[in-house]
Amino acid sequence: MSEDENKFITSRIVMDATFPFEWQRKPPIVNMNEEVTERIKSRWEELGLDK
């Protein structure tokens, strides 16, 4: 494959995770239970997510 043909091959992906505003039936909202939420929050600093 030539360099010009190869420039369109990539390992990246673009994902649109939205839904149309016009939809009458919206996807359900999913929430984690309180125990899982607290376990995750307690590890934020350890995982470097507190910044």
C-alpha positions in Angstrom: 0.0 0.0 0.0 1.4 3.4 -0.9 1.9 6.2 1.7 -1.1 8.1 0.1 -3.4 5.1 0.5 -2.2 4.3 4.0 -3.0 7.8 5.4 -6.6 6.9 5.8 -5.9 3.9 8.0 -5.9 4.7 11.7 -6.5 3.1 15.1 -8.8 5.9 16.3 -12.5 5.8 16.5 -15.1 8.6 16.8 -18.2 7.6 18.7 -21.4 9.7 18.9 -23.1 8.4 22.1 -25.9 10.9 22.0 -29.5 10.4 21.0 -31.8 12.6 18.9 -33.7 15.3 20.8 -36.8 14.4 18.8 -37.1 10.9 20.1 -40.3 10.5 22.1 -39.0 7.4 23.9 -35.7 8.2 25.6 -33.2 5.5 26.8 -33.5 4.8 30.5 -31.1 6.6 32.9 -28.8 4.1 34.6 -27.4 4.8 38.0 -24.9 2.7 40.0 -26.0 1.6 43.5 -24.6 3.6 46.5 -22.1 1.0 47.5 -20.4 0.9 44.1 -20.4 4.7 43.9 -18.6 5.0 47.3 -16.1 2.3 46.4 -15.2 4.2 43.2 -15.0 7.6 44.9 -12.8 6.2 47.7 -10.2 5.2 45.0 -10.2 8.4 42.9 -7.0 9.8 44.5 -5.2 6.4 44.2 -6.1 6.3 40.5 -5.1 9.9 39.9 -8.7 11.1 39.1 -8.8 13.7 41.9 -7.1 16.4 39.9 
